[in-house]
């Protein structure tokens, strides 16, 4: 259960469409870059961040407000390695070579899991051992509601105990048997061992979270408070204790992050670069200007600027399409005290989905570089989970169907105006439980700024929705602000005022490779941003965790029940890589980056 909210520029048409673009661009390269010329030791590689996506959280125990690709996969993981690293040669599978532990051993009818640590060390000399895993699990037990990827009944609820049996071994006892692949991919993938030096309740007071769950609250509070001090990231001694290949040496609150090699790194690949720098941009145009000038090592090309590919090529770049396994959607706030009752009506969610013209967005906005989202399982790239029902699109674009659904359920539809509930009540032909007489179909939709494609989608939706009297009041904010706002909430909380939020990229199954929607659509899940809740969905999701071959039932029900508004999904990006920089490709569908593999050559 380790996916991410993410936001990127390009929409995906899958590998075939990417191949066409590559062919059209003649010089573009897919797959591994071939190295030519002599390998250079050192050098500085710069990596472009997407518009508005600023890394702003360093503590690996991340909460929902900071849950994003930019914080975790492409920032924290450079310094603090997860127990099991995913992404191997372009496939979303465990990478044994980069994992901190050997593959888990399941026994006792898949109710006992033994984890054996490798010989890694922290930069302060501490071993990365079993106690660091216990530290993490104890913190999860004490502060699970603060963990972005917590799902009730999942880790750590599904553990009856865990015990450090040696400095390098920890044994987990499960409450029931689980599929080993599911438990590894969706549960063990959440764990990031923590150093004993972090077991503190203040800068000077030692804690006992590594051994005692009841001692963890104060430790979590201290570490959380330190992570909130964003301006200290580059100089804090706390965050310089790393087990990954990189150490953060300079950080600006704009997101500019300078990494240098961790000379104590125990992993198999030591950095060749002398510096790795993440560079933020506020807009696509700003990044494109730098790309044109050749002044970024790894950048991205927005689909709206595909005509610039020849210019980028002449500036010395090779093209590589970064394909991910994910879906795109944005949530309705089911617990908003004003409009939540409307969102809880299935007929209304069906009407909304009928108004999203995914085929047209793919063709006109994304120029064919997009794939649709019709449910919790990705349509593209090809995968063994998606079935024919979801592929067929349960709610094709139809303004007339949307209008009929509203009119037959108690609404006076006013095209070009605002439709009103004329028949309140929970009976047939009425607006539904909790919807008051005179309620209006007028909603606030806040979306991430800086991306042309997303703005075009929102403007088109506003126009289309108005045809059935649904008024969308659009506003923009930086990506980080949107994801901080769109969090699970209770109707009585001040934070529950948001109605519709779109951060522009949906969700990546970058760690929970089994795409049953548990983390984002399960009742009470930490990243169920809209607080959707369905007993039937929960039941079907639970079945998939234990019984092989049952994902279709959960997939199809979620596709029909519409826990969110489904939108076209973009490929993560069209990556432009300097021709003399190697090791960048293949790019991992898990979004992890490994700049320790990167190196420059001369004469290429």
C-alpha positions as a printed NumPy array, in Angstrom:
array([[  0.   ,   0.   ,   0.   ],
       [  2.58 ,   2.442,  -1.081],
       [  1.294,   4.387,  -4.035],
       [  1.446,   8.069,  -4.523],
       [ -0.633,  11.005,  -5.527],
       [  1.218,  12.393,  -8.463],
       [  1.014,  15.044, -11.048],
       [  2.665,  15.18 , -14.413],
       [  2.42 ,  16.654, -17.828],
       [  1.947,  13.936, -20.362],
       [ -0.942,  11.727, -21.044],
       [ -0.359,   8.14 , -21.909],
       [ -1.28 ,   6.305, -25.019],
       [  0.918,   3.491, -23.933],
       [  4.067,   2.104, -25.389],
       [  2.777,   1.876, -28.962],
       [  1.974,   5.576, -29.191],
       [  5.246,   6.407, -27.527],
       [  7.032,   4.337, -30.127],
       [  5.351,   6.29 , -32.905],
       [  6.509,   9.543, -31.408],
       [ 10.014,   8.2  , -30.995],
       [ 10.074,   7.094, -34.61 ],
       [  8.776,  10.448, -35.771],
       [ 11.514,  12.2  , -33.863],
       [ 14.194,   9.986, -35.479],
       [ 16.895,  10.759, -32.931],
       [ 14.83 ,   9.907, -29.873],
       [ 15.827,   6.829, -27.958],
       [ 13.719,   4.366, -26.039],
       [ 15.01 ,   1.82 , -23.57 ],
       [ 18.554,   1.865, -22.232],
       [ 20.867,   4.598, -23.362],
       [ 24.02 ,   3.303, -24.981],
       [ 27.167,   4.853, -23.607],
       [ 29.677,   6.282, -26.005],
       [ 32.992,   7.885, -25.17 ],
       [ 35.031,   7.715, -22.014],
       [ 33.166,   7.533, -18.693],
       [ 33.707,  10.653, -16.626],
       [ 33.967,  10.541, -12.865],
       [ 32.065,  13.333, -11.174],
       [ 29.946,  15.986, -12.762],
       [ 26.599,  17.536, -11.784],
       [ 23.31 ,  16.193, -13.111],
       [ 20.212,  18.37 , -12.84 ],
       [ 16.695,  16.929, -12.73 ],
       [ 13.602,  19.007, -13.531],
       [ 10.685,  18.826, -11.107],
       [  7.123,  19.289, -12.437],
       [  5.383,  22.65 , -12.086],
       [  4.492,  23.464,  -8.501],
       [  5.531,  20.039,  -7.141],
       [  8.035,  21.039,  -4.487],
       [  9.562,  18.4  ,  -2.167],
       [  8.466,  19.567,   1.27 ],
       [  8.607,  16.513,   3.544],
       [ 11.711,  14.602,   4.618],
       [ 10.595,  12.332,   7.487],
       [  9.913,   8.909,   5.875],
       [  6.845,   8.364,   8.085],
       [  4.742,  10.482,   5.748],
       [  1.173,  11.691,   6.323],
       [ -1.632,  12.194,   3.791],
       [ -1.055,  15.931,   3.5  ],
       [  2.468,  15.301,   2.18 ],
       [  1.878,  12.064,   0.278],
       [  3.292,  12.52 ,  -3.218],
       [  5.79 ,  11.102,  -5.701],
       [  7.898,  14.207,  -5.348],
       [  8.263,  13.802,  -1.6  ],
       [  8.718,  10.092,  -1.287],
       [  9.973,   8.325,  -4.417],
       [ 12.112,  11.149,  -5.772],
       [ 13.296,  12.799,  -2.554],
       [ 13.173,  10.667,   0.587],
       [ 14.184,   7.407,  -1.116],
       [ 17.439,   8.996,  -2.293],
       [ 18.446,   9.277,   1.369],
       [ 16.376,   6.707,   3.264],
       [ 15.931,   3.388,   1.515],
       [ 12.722,   1.355,   1.988],
       [ 12.986,  -2.192,   3.281],
       [ 12.045,  -3.497,  -0.165],
       [ 12.913,  -1.372,  -3.177],
       [ 10.606,  -1.725,  -6.186],
       [ 11.491,  -1.151,  -9.803],
       [ 13.935,  -3.369, -11.666],
       [ 14.953,  -2.744, -15.271],
       [ 11.693,  -0.988, -16.078],
       [  9.426,  -3.545, -14.412],
       [  7.288,  -2.865, -11.282],
       [  8.807,  -5.728,  -9.314],
       [ 10.985,  -5.97 ,  -6.206],
       [ 14.596,  -5.079,  -6.834],
       [ 16.496,  -7.573,  -4.717],
       [ 19.834,  -5.88 ,  -5.329],
       [ 18.673,  -2.518,  -3.968],
       [ 16.527,  -3.865,  -1.103],
       [ 17.784,  -3.665,   2.484],
       [ 16.613,  -7.21 ,   3.246],
       [ 16.592, -10.593,   1.557],
       [ 13.222, -11.708,   0.141],
       [ 10.818, -12.461,   3.008],
       [ 10.396, -16.091,   4.036],
       [  6.788, -17.216,   4.573],
       [  5.987, -20.232,   6.745],
       [  3.292, -21.632,   9.042],
       [  0.717, -21.639,   6.254],
       [  1.649, -18.074,   5.258],
       [  0.967, -16.766,   8.769],
       [  4.625, -16.236,   9.747],
       [  7.047, -13.937,   7.91 ],
       [ 10.778, -13.887,   8.617],
       [ 12.767, -10.879,   7.413],
       [ 16.549, -11.101,   7.274],
       [ 18.475,  -7.854,   6.875],
       [ 21.523,  -7.434,   4.652],
       [ 24.768,  -5.81 ,   5.751],
       [ 23.832,  -2.155,   5.259],
       [ 24.971,   0.648,   7.546],
       [ 23.755,   4.135,   8.333],
       [ 26.131,   7.002,   7.622],
       [ 26.756,   7.368,  11.377],
       [ 28.03 ,   3.789,  11.539],
       [ 24.871,   2.145,  12.917],
       [ 23.812,  -1.113,  11.27 ],
       [ 20.581,  -1.035,   9.281],
       [ 19.216,  -3.919,  11.301],
       [ 16.105,  -5.638,  12.532],
       [ 15.719,  -3.074,  15.318],
       [ 15.186,  -0.372,  12.693],
       [ 12.288,  -2.391,  11.26 ],
       [ 10.826,  -2.823,  14.763],
       [ 11.227,   0.938,  15.318],
       [  9.089,   1.537,  12.226],
       [  6.446,  -1.061,  13.114],
       [  6.169,   0.244,  16.678],
       [  5.642,   3.752,  15.333],
       [  2.977,   2.457,  12.945],
       [  1.211,   0.734,  15.83 ],
       [  1.214,   3.945,  17.879],
       [  0.568,   6.476,  15.111],
       [ -1.129,   4.546,  12.327],
       [ -3.648,   7.306,  11.647],
       [ -0.722,   9.605,  10.854],
       [  0.575,   7.182,   8.225],
       [ -0.644,   8.157,   4.76 ],
       [ -1.01 ,   4.583,   3.556],
       [ -2.794,   3.098,   6.532],
       [ -5.932,   1.081,   5.806],
       [ -8.021,  -0.231,   8.717],
       [ -7.334,  -3.947,   8.957],
       [ -4.07 ,  -3.623,   7.037],
       [ -0.579,  -3.13 ,   8.386],
       [ -0.102,  -3.077,  11.385],
       [ -3.623,  -4.258,  12.324],
       [ -3.115,  -7.589,  10.573],
       [ -0.065,  -8.447,  12.698],
       [ -0.534, -10.293,  15.974],
       [  3.085,  -9.677,  16.96 ],
       [  6.59 ,  -8.888,  15.762],
       [  9.833,  -9.799,  17.472],
       [ 13.502,  -9.075,  16.859],
       [ 15.131, -12.497,  17.085],
       [ 18.676, -11.381,  16.194],
       [ 20.407,  -8.153,  15.12 ],
       [ 19.621,  -9.044,  11.516],
       [ 16.295, -10.873,  11.827],
       [ 12.727,  -9.954,  12.753],
       [  9.748, -12.333,  12.727],
       [  6.17 , -11.179,  12.046],
       [  3.171, -13.244,  13.124],
       [  0.066, -12.581,  11.001],
       [ -3.483, -12.842,  12.308],
       [ -4.519, -14.77 ,   9.22 ],
       [ -2.911, -16.194,   6.106],
       [ -2.215, -13.85 ,   3.214],
       [ -0.957, -14.308,  -0.274],
       [  2.847, -13.906,  -0.028],
       [  3.023, -11.759,  -3.153],
       [  0.189,  -9.487,  -1.984],
       [  1.66 ,  -9.144,   1.507],
       [  5.113,  -8.349,   0.149],
       [  3.941,  -5.937,  -2.534],
       [  1.277,  -4.131,  -0.52 ],
       [  2.312,  -4.442,   3.128],
       [  6.043,  -4.986,   3.554],
       [  6.617,  -2.362,   0.876],
       [  5.442,   0.259,   3.38 ],
       [  8.335,  -0.23 ,   5.783],
       [ 11.37 ,   2.048,   5.91 ],
       [ 13.796,   1.087,   8.685],
       [ 14.698,   3.978,  10.986],
       [ 18.064,   4.683,  12.674],
       [ 18.353,   4.366,  16.441],
       [ 19.733,   7.914,  16.456],
       [ 16.215,   9.1  ,  15.624],
       [ 14.714,   7.448,  18.708],
       [ 14.505,  10.796,  20.481],
       [ 11.754,  12.828,  22.164],
       [ 13.759,  16.051,  21.844],
       [ 17.17 ,  17.111,  20.618],
       [ 18.657,  15.897,  23.902],
       [ 16.209,  13.312,  25.328],
       [ 16.369,   9.657,  24.328],
       [ 13.194,   7.744,  23.482],
       [ 12.282,   4.057,  23.527],
       [ 10.099,   3.68 ,  20.441],
       [ 12.399,   1.045,  18.946],
       [ 11.439,  -1.337,  21.759],
       [  8.181,  -0.014,  23.27 ],
       [  5.047,   1.014,  21.372],
       [  3.777,   3.178,  24.232],
       [  6.913,   5.329,  23.968],
       [  6.41 ,   6.134,  20.3  ],
       [  3.963,   9.042,  20.45 ],
       [  6.544,  11.457,  21.85 ],
       [  9.191,  10.262,  19.387],
       [  6.834,  10.653,  16.436],
       [  5.854,  14.131,  17.625],
       [  9.492,  15.216,  17.815],
       [ 10.42 ,  13.846,  14.386],
       [  7.244,  15.246,  12.85 ],
       [  7.968,  18.679,  14.314],
       [ 11.48 ,  18.594,  12.89 ],
       [ 10.188,  17.644,   9.444],
       [  7.81 ,  20.602,   9.518],
       [ 10.85 ,  22.897,   9.702],
       [ 11.381,  22.752,   5.969],
       [ 14.002,  25.469,   5.909],
       [ 16.378,  23.354,   8.021],
       [ 16.507,  20.326,   5.735],
       [ 19.889,  21.136,   4.228],
       [ 21.659,  21.668,   7.541],
       [ 19.874,  19.533,  10.143],
       [ 22.166,  16.865,  11.61 ],
       [ 19.1  ,  14.659,  12.089],
       [ 18.429,  14.261,   8.368],
       [ 22.093,  13.784,   7.496],
       [ 21.942,  10.282,   8.996],
       [ 21.189,   8.326,   5.825],
       [ 21.447,   4.78 ,   4.522],
       [ 20.748,   5.64 ,   0.881],
       [ 23.3  ,   6.619,  -1.764],
       [ 22.691,  10.355,  -1.37 ],
       [ 22.877,  13.008,   1.33 ],
       [ 21.026,  16.332,   1.144],
       [ 23.593,  19.118,   1.433],
       [ 21.557,  22.14 ,   0.373],
       [ 17.836,  22.814,   0.283],
       [ 15.745,  25.86 ,  -0.558],
       [ 12.054,  26.145,   0.247],
       [ 11.433,  26.629,  -3.481],
       [ 12.326,  22.944,  -3.823],
       [ 15.886,  23.37 ,  -5.12 ],
       [ 17.659,  20.37 ,  -3.59 ],
       [ 21.35 ,  19.565,  -3.869],
       [ 22.49 ,  16.021,  -3.108],
       [ 26.044,  14.715,  -2.781],
       [ 27.139,  11.078,  -2.51 ],
       [ 26.857,   9.297,   0.814],
       [ 30.424,   8.019,   1.023],
       [ 29.303,   5.398,   3.557],
       [ 26.643,   3.894,   1.309],
       [ 26.598,   0.085,   1.603],
       [ 24.629,  -0.643,  -1.557],
       [ 25.935,  -2.268,  -4.725],
       [ 26.089,   0.879,  -6.892],
       [ 28.059,   3.876,  -5.618],
       [ 27.333,   7.298,  -7.142],
       [ 29.659,   8.41 ,  -9.919],
       [ 28.272,  11.93 , -10.035],
       [ 29.659,  14.517,  -7.643],
       [ 26.274,  16.237,  -7.342],
       [ 22.645,  15.56 ,  -8.154],
       [ 20.33 ,  18.578,  -8.156],
       [ 16.53 ,  18.663,  -8.278],
       [ 15.377,  21.891,  -9.893],
       [ 11.809,  23.21 ,  -9.463],
       [  9.738,  25.071, -12.027],
       [  6.523,  27.029, -11.574],
       [  5.229,  26.447, -15.108],
       [  5.814,  24.186, -18.088],
       [  6.919,  27.168, -20.164],
       [  9.672,  28.003, -17.699],
       [ 11.009,  24.455, -17.849],
       [ 10.709,  24.364, -21.648],
       [ 12.826,  27.502, -21.985],
       [ 15.613,  25.899, -19.945],
       [ 15.275,  22.701, -21.982],
       [ 15.575,  24.619, -25.251],
       [ 18.788,  26.203, -24.032],
       [ 20.225,  22.825, -23.037],
       [ 20.721,  23.859, -19.43 ],
       [ 19.122,  20.888, -17.653],
       [ 20.419,  17.306, -17.638],
       [ 17.036,  15.572, -17.395],
       [ 13.897,  17.504, -18.307],
       [ 10.458,  16.914, -19.769],
       [  8.536,  17.88 , -22.883],
       [  4.831,  18.782, -22.464],
       [  2.445,  17.378, -25.073],
       [  1.337,  20.896, -25.924],
       [  4.889,  21.566, -27.119],
       [  5.596,  18.477, -29.211],
       [  6.438,  20.748, -32.123],
       [  9.502,  21.811, -30.108],
       [ 11.039,  18.307, -30.308],
       [ 13.412,  19.221, -33.188],
       [ 14.653,  22.214, -31.214],
       [ 15.176,  20.047, -28.124],
       [ 16.977,  17.449, -30.235],
       [ 19.391,  20.06 , -31.568],
       [ 20.078,  21.077, -27.966],
       [ 21.498,  17.608, -27.384],
       [ 18.691,  15.523, -25.897],
       [ 17.363,  11.994, -26.35 ],
       [ 13.691,  11.236, -25.72 ],
       [ 12.384,   8.51 , -23.413],
       [  8.741,   7.985, -22.473],
       [  8.246,   7.348, -18.753],
       [  5.29 ,   4.966, -18.432],
       [  3.701,   4.262, -15.068],
       [  1.034,   1.928, -13.738],
       [ -1.666,   4.191, -12.368],
       [ -5.097,   5.713, -12.768],
       [ -6.31 ,   9.285, -12.941],
       [ -9.242,  10.537, -10.919],
       [-10.185,  13.295,  -8.528],
       [-12.353,  12.988,  -5.426],
       [-15.652,  14.436,  -4.365],
       [-15.693,  15.23 ,  -0.64 ],
       [-18.416,  12.86 ,   0.571],
       [-18.193,  14.387,   4.069],
       [-18.569,  18.029,   3.076],
       [-21.44 ,  19.236,   5.294],
       [-23.131,  21.131,   2.459],
       [-22.712,  19.106,  -0.725],
       [-21.566,  15.745,   0.676],
       [-25.132,  14.36 ,   0.682],
       [-25.362,  15.086,  -3.049],
       [-22.071,  13.316,  -3.75 ],
       [-23.273,  10.275,  -1.832],
       [-26.043,   9.678,  -4.385],
       [-24.96 ,   7.104,  -6.95 ],
       [-27.215,   8.517,  -9.681],
       [-25.48 ,  11.887,  -9.279],
       [-22.009,  10.37 ,  -9.549],
       [-23.189,   8.524, -12.64 ],
       [-24.4  ,  11.801, -14.138],
       [-21.031,  13.437, -13.458],
       [-19.122,  10.576, -15.053],
       [-21.33 ,  10.688, -18.14 ],
       [-20.25 ,  14.319, -18.556],
       [-16.512,  13.58 , -18.682],
       [-15.626,  13.24 , -22.345],
       [-12.479,  11.158, -21.993],
       [-12.119,  10.213, -25.692],
       [-12.274,  13.869, -26.71 ],
       [ -9.788,  14.946, -24.042],
       [ -7.398,  12.24 , -25.186],
       [ -7.658,  13.296, -28.822],
       [ -7.828,  17.081, -28.574],
       [ -6.057,  17.991, -25.339],
       [ -3.45 ,  15.252, -25.125],
       [ -2.965,  14.781, -28.872],
       [ -3.499,  11.041, -28.526],
       [ -0.976,  10.559, -25.739],
       [ -3.471,   9.404, -23.127],
       [ -5.356,   6.39 , -21.911],
       [ -8.774,   6.43 , -20.221],
       [ -9.544,   5.56 , -16.622],
       [-12.773,   3.64 , -16.077],
       [-12.127,   2.081, -12.676],
       [ -9.448,   1.171, -10.122],
       [ -7.318,  -0.917, -12.501],
       [ -5.144,   0.819, -15.116],
       [ -6.263,   0.378, -18.713],
       [ -2.707,   1.058, -19.877],
       [ -0.038,  -0.248, -19.845],
       [ -1.23 ,  -3.789, -20.511],
       [ -1.622,  -5.779, -17.318],
       [ -3.212,  -9.043, -16.145],
       [ -5.753,  -7.34 , -13.866],
       [ -7.912,  -5.191, -16.133],
       [-11.026,  -6.976, -17.428],
       [-13.415,  -6.508, -20.323],
       [-16.108,  -4.816, -18.216],
       [-13.879,  -1.98 , -17.129],
       [-12.322,  -1.646, -20.578],
       [-15.794,  -1.207, -22.08 ],
       [-16.426,   2.04 , -20.115],
       [-19.545,   1.68 , -17.929],
       [-20.429,   5.386, -18.314],
       [-19.71 ,   6.658, -21.835],
       [-19.965,  10.366, -22.535],
       [-23.608,  11.423, -22.852],
       [-25.116,  14.763, -21.876],
       [-28.6  ,  13.369, -22.415],
       [-27.957,  10.45 , -20.064],
       [-26.714,  12.84 , -17.375],
       [-29.744,  15.078, -17.811],
       [-32.121,  12.12 , -17.596],
       [-30.506,  10.861, -14.381],
       [-30.921,  14.236, -12.703],
       [-34.471,  14.838, -13.929],
       [-35.641,  11.371, -12.874],
       [-34.25 ,  11.856,  -9.397],
       [-36.   ,  15.002,  -8.293],
       [-33.979,  17.791,  -9.883],
       [-35.308,  20.652, -11.961],
       [-32.653,  20.748, -14.661],
       [-31.768,  24.245, -15.859],
       [-29.262,  24.132, -18.741],
       [-27.007,  27.174, -18.609],
       [-28.239,  27.924, -15.087],
       [-28.146,  26.006, -11.83 ],
       [-30.297,  22.914, -11.331],
       [-32.29 ,  22.728,  -8.098],
       [-33.631,  19.875,  -5.965],
       [-37.407,  20.062,  -6.328],
       [-38.255,  16.707,  -4.722],
       [-36.295,  16.126,  -1.507],
       [-36.471,  12.732,   0.14 ],
       [-35.002,   9.262,  -0.007],
       [-37.713,   7.63 ,  -2.085],
       [-37.875,   6.744,  -5.734],
       [-37.688,   9.803,  -7.986],
       [-36.414,  11.993,  -5.128],
       [-33.093,  13.744,  -4.644],
       [-31.796,  11.347,  -2.   ],
       [-31.101,  11.105,   1.705],
       [-29.781,  14.314,   3.212],
       [-30.336,  16.465,   0.12 ],
       [-32.467,  19.451,   1.079],
       [-35.23 ,  21.088,  -0.921],
       [-33.744,  23.899,  -2.993],
       [-30.242,  22.439,  -2.899],
       [-28.264,  23.691,  -5.886],
       [-25.843,  21.885,  -8.14 ],
       [-23.114,  24.472,  -7.673],
       [-19.677,  23.291,  -6.57 ],
       [-16.197,  24.636,  -5.885],
       [-13.498,  22.827,  -7.865],
       [ -9.913,  23.656,  -6.935],
       [ -7.237,  22.328,  -9.28 ],
       [ -3.448,  22.398,  -9.516],
       [ -1.961,  25.329, -11.375],
       [  0.842,  25.324, -13.908],
       [ -0.256,  22.67 , -16.424],
       [ -1.989,  23.625, -19.661],
       [ -3.659,  20.25 , -20.186],
       [ -5.334,  20.254, -16.791],
       [ -6.589,  23.792, -17.252],
       [ -8.079,  22.837, -20.617],
       [ -9.822,  19.824, -19.088],
       [-11.315,  21.914, -16.282],
       [-12.568,  24.593, -18.643],
       [-14.15 ,  22.003, -20.943],
       [-15.818,  20.3  , -17.974],
       [-17.202,  23.615, -16.766],
       [-18.767,  24.202, -20.176],
       [-20.124,  20.654, -20.527],
       [-21.48 ,  20.454, -16.97 ],
       [-23.366,  23.706, -17.507],
       [-25.466,  21.97 , -20.161],
       [-27.302,  20.144, -17.367],
       [-27.251,  23.011, -14.891],
       [-24.184,  21.977, -12.899],
       [-22.136,  25.047, -12.052],
       [-18.419,  24.517, -11.45 ],
       [-16.685,  27.408,  -9.706],
       [-13.073,  26.887, -10.738],
       [-10.019,  28.016,  -8.815],
       [ -6.314,  27.198,  -9.046],
       [ -3.598,  26.64 ,  -6.449],
       [ -0.111,  25.082,  -6.419],
       [ -0.011,  21.284,  -6.438],
       [  1.243,  21.061,  -2.843],
       [ -1.597,  23.27 ,  -1.639],
       [ -4.217,  21.185,  -3.443],
       [ -3.015,  17.879,  -1.988],
       [ -2.747,  19.461,   1.471],
       [ -6.379,  20.562,   1.23 ],
       [ -7.869,  17.362,  -0.181],
       [ -7.538,  15.077,   2.827],
       [-10.043,  12.805,   4.598],
       [-12.118,  14.748,   7.108],
       [-15.23 ,  14.719,   9.249],
       [-18.188,  17.034,   8.509],
       [-17.644,  18.983,  11.731],
       [-14.025,  19.814,  10.959],
       [-13.049,  23.15 ,   9.467],
       [-10.777,  21.234,   7.048],
       [-13.864,  19.632,   5.482],
       [-14.894,  22.736,   3.539],
       [-13.334,  21.58 ,   0.271],
       [-15.77 ,  20.104,  -2.281],
       [-13.913,  18.958,  -5.406],
       [-10.102,  18.925,  -5.69 ],
       [ -8.016,  17.86 ,  -8.664],
       [ -4.232,  17.709,  -8.233],
       [ -3.93 ,  16.644, -11.858],
       [ -2.561,  13.119, -11.889],
       [ -4.581,  10.741,  -9.774],
       [ -2.814,   7.786,  -8.221],
       [  0.108,   5.552,  -9.014],
       [  0.253,   1.935,  -7.982],
       [  3.934,   2.517,  -7.518],
       [  4.199,   0.373,  -4.39 ],
       [  0.857,  -1.37 ,  -3.981],
       [  1.208,  -3.285,  -7.207],
       [ -2.048,  -5.142,  -6.691],
       [ -4.559,  -2.554,  -7.97 ],
       [ -7.677,  -3.371,  -5.966],
       [ -8.185,   0.215,  -4.785],
       [ -7.85 ,  -0.64 ,  -1.096],
       [ -5.726,   2.334,  -0.164],
       [ -7.705,   4.969,  -2.029],
       [-11.271,   3.626,  -1.91 ],
       [-11.355,   1.427,   1.202],
       [-13.422,   2.84 ,   4.075],
       [-11.209,   4.782,   6.46 ],
       [ -8.069,   4.359,   4.34 ],
       [ -5.498,   7.078,   4.943],
       [ -5.479,   8.099,   1.273],
       [ -9.217,   7.762,   0.691],
       [ -9.21 ,  11.513,   0.197],
       [-12.927,  11.938,  -0.459],
       [-14.026,   9.646,   2.421],
       [-15.96 ,   7.363,   0.076],
       [-17.376,   4.405,   2.004],
       [-19.079,   1.253,   0.777],
       [-19.474,  -1.971,   2.753],
       [-19.678,  -3.911,  -0.517],
       [-16.451,  -2.392,  -1.814],
       [-14.714,  -3.185,   1.474],
       [-15.912,  -6.787,   1.356],
       [-14.731,  -7.327,  -2.206],
       [-11.361,  -5.686,  -1.555],
       [-10.803,  -7.919,   1.478],
       [-11.503, -10.997,  -0.61 ],
       [ -8.812, -10.018,  -3.11 ],
       [ -6.202,  -9.842,  -0.322],
       [ -6.712, -13.483,   0.593],
       [ -8.2  , -15.316,  -2.385],
       [ -6.316, -15.38 ,  -5.707],
       [ -8.299, -14.566,  -8.836],
       [-10.996, -12.432,  -7.214],
       [ -9.926,  -8.967,  -8.287],
       [-12.482,  -8.691, -11.108],
       [-15.41 ,  -8.58 ,  -8.699],
       [-13.89 ,  -5.667,  -6.768],
       [-12.734,  -3.964,  -9.952],
       [-16.14 ,  -4.114, -11.626],
       [-18.076,  -2.992,  -8.571],
       [-15.807,   0.016,  -8.025],
       [-16.075,   0.915, -11.71 ],
       [-19.884,   0.903, -11.345],
       [-20.07 ,   2.576,  -7.931],
       [-17.791,   5.483,  -8.896],
       [-15.844,   6.299,  -5.714],
       [-14.357,   9.288,  -7.576],
       [-14.525,  11.07 , -10.922],
       [-12.399,   9.137, -13.413],
       [-10.272,  11.053, -15.915],
       [ -7.749,  10.273, -18.697],
       [ -4.373,   9.203, -17.344],
       [ -1.127,  10.731, -18.48 ],
       [  2.145,   8.933, -18.847],
       [  4.348,  10.251, -16.133],
       [  6.301,  12.296, -18.638],
       [  8.173,  12.551, -21.909],
       [ 11.673,  12.634, -20.514],
       [ 14.45 ,  14.465, -22.314],
       [ 17.934,  13.243, -21.343],
       [ 21.207,  14.884, -22.29 ],
       [ 22.903,  12.674, -24.87 ],
       [ 26.115,  12.406, -22.841],
       [ 24.297,  11.371, -19.65 ],
       [ 23.783,   7.627, -19.269],
       [ 22.086,   5.264, -16.835],
       [ 18.856,   7.267, -16.681],
       [ 16.87 ,   4.702, -18.666],
       [ 14.986,   2.463, -18.435],
       [ 12.792,   4.584, -16.192],
       [ 10.976,   2.704, -13.466],
       [  7.144,   2.522, -13.525],
       [  7.348,   2.775,  -9.725],
       [  8.625,   6.393, -10.104],
       [ 11.809,   5.672,  -8.172],
       [ 14.895,   7.374,  -9.542],
       [ 18.42 ,   6.054,  -9.052],
       [ 20.89 ,   8.808, -10.006],
       [ 23.671,   6.707,  -8.475],
       [ 23.452,   4.821, -11.792],
       [ 23.935,   7.985, -13.838],
       [ 27.226,   9.05 , -15.382],
       [ 28.53 ,  11.385, -18.052],
       [ 30.734,  10.438, -20.968],
       [ 33.022,  12.52 , -23.119],
       [ 32.854,  12.501, -26.875],
       [ 29.202,  11.356, -27.071]])
